């Protein structure tokens, strides 16, 4: 799987995409290899198709006798969890919901993602009033999950 992941990263990086996740599902062949890509501004179906074709051709060449995979290349979806710093960076300027812990209690905070670093995620236009602050920092270590807030 390591060799395949390295090739996926090479292909996605060469096209300017972020590799969000690689998931291998199934106990026996054919296993499903899911590749999730994104970038600031989103990714199109055509771009996913191009990556799928290139990756599929490489797998067929590298592992000619193996029928161990079905390949699925897509974006992570609108309601996917923001897991990495890069996930947060791609969504700066968007509304997000963050569940986090404080003093042993679970909290949810909704606001516009302003910035992220190794220590904090900064939200503005926070829907809850934390001491009248217009901008609110949430420690990264306390985040349980975060998602883009969908507009309906």
C-alpha positions in Angstrom: 0.0 0.0 0.0 2.9 2.4 0.7 4.1 2.2 -2.9 0.6 2.9 -4.2 0.2 5.9 -1.8 3.5 7.3 -2.9 2.4 7.1 -6.6 -1.0 8.7 -5.7 0.8 11.6 -4.0 3.1 12.0 -7.0 0.1 12.1 -9.4 -2.0 14.4 -7.3 0.9 16.8 -6.5 1.8 17.1 -10.2 -1.7 18.2 -10.9 -1.9 20.7 -8.0 -4.3 18.7 -5.9 -4.2 17.9 -2.2 -4.4 14.2 -1.2 -7.0 14.2 1.6 -7.2 10.5 2.2 -6.6 7.0 0.8 -8.8 4.2 2.0 -8.6 0.5 1.1 -11.8 -1.4 1.8 -12.7 -5.0 1.7 -11.5 -8.2 3.2 -10.9 -10.1 -0.1 -10.5 -9.2 -3.7 -11.5 -7.1 -5.4 -10.8 -4.5 -2.8 -12.0 -0.9 -3.2 -9.3 1.7 -3.3 -10.8 5.1 -2.5 -8.8 8.2 -3.2 -10.1 11.6 -1.9 -8.7 14.8 -3.5 -9.3 18.4 -3.0 -7.8 21.9 -3.4 -8.9 25.4 -2.6 -11.8 26.2 -4.8 -12.7 22.5 -5.2 -12.1 19.8 -7.7 -14.2 18.8 -10.8 -15.4 15.4 -11.9 -13.2 15.6 -15.0 -10.1 16.2 -12.8 -11.0 13.1 -10.7 -11.5 11.1 -13.9 -8.1 12.2 -15.2 -6.4 11.1 -11.9 -8.3 7.9 -11.9 -7.2 7.0 -15.4 -3.6 7.8 -14.7 -3.5 5.9 -11.5 -5.4 2.9 -12.9 -2.9 2.7 -15.8 0.0 2.8 -13.3 -1.6 0.1 -11.2 -2.2 -2.1 -14.2 1.4 -1.7 -15.4 3.0 -2.1 -11.9 0.8 -5.0 -10.8 -0.3 -6.7 -14.2 -1.4 -10.0 -12.7 -3.3 -8.6 -9.8 -7.1 -8.1 -9.9 -7.1 -6.7 -6.4 -8.7 -3.4 -6.8 -11.6 -1.3 -7.8 -10.7 2.4 -7.9 -12.8 5.3 -6.9 -11.4 8.9 -7.1 -13.5 11.7 -5.7 -13.6 14.8 -3.6 -14.2 14.2 0.1 -17.7 15.6 -0.1 -19.4 18.6 1.4 -20.0 17.1 4.8 -16.6 15.6 5.3 -14.7 16.1 8.5 -11.7 18.6 8.4 -8.9 16.5 9.7 -5.6 18.1 8.8 -4.2 21.6 8.9 -4.3 21.6 5.1 -8.0 20.7 5.2 -8.6 23.8 7.4 -6.3 26.0 5.2 -8.4 25.1 2.1 -11.5 26.3 3.8 -10.4 29.7 5.1 -13.1 32.2 4.6 -15.9 29.6 4.9 -18.4 29.0 7.7 -17.5 26.0 9.8 -18.9 24.2 12.8 -16.4 23.0 15.4 -17.0 20.6 18.2 -14.4 20.9 20.9 -13.9 20.3 24.6 -13.4 22.8 27.4 -13.2 22.0 31.1 -14.4 18.5 30.4 -17.5 19.7 28.5 -18.3 19.4 24.8 -19.0 22.7 23.0 -20.0 23.5 19.4 -19.0 26.8 17.9 -20.0 28.1 14.5 -18.1 30.9 12.8 -16.1 31.9 9.8 -12.7 30.2 9.6 -10.1 33.0 9.6 -6.8 31.1 10.1 -5.2 28.0 11.4 -1.8 27.2 12.8 -0.3 24.3 14.8 -1.9 25.7 18.0 -5.2 27.2 17.2 -8.1 27.6 14.7 -9.4 31.1 14.6 -13.0 31.9 13.9 -14.8 35.2 13.4 -18.5 36.1 13.4 -18.9 33.5 16.1 -22.5 32.7 16.7 -22.0 32.3 20.4 -20.8 35.2 22.6 -17.5 34.3 24.3 -16.9 37.4 26.5 -18.0 39.6 23.6 -15.2 38.6 21.4 -15.6 39.0 17.6 -12.7 36.6 17.0 -12.4 33.4 18.9 -9.4 30.9 19.0 -10.0 27.2 19.6 -7.0 25.1 20.6 -6.3 22.5 17.9 -5.7 19.8 20.6 -9.2 20.3 21.9 -11.0 19.9 18.6 -13.2 16.7 18.4 -14.4 17.4 14.8 -14.9 20.3 12.4 -17.1 20.5 9.3 -17.8 23.2 6.7 -21.2 24.7 7.5 -23.4 24.1 4.5 -25.6 27.0 3.1 -29.1 25.9 2.2 
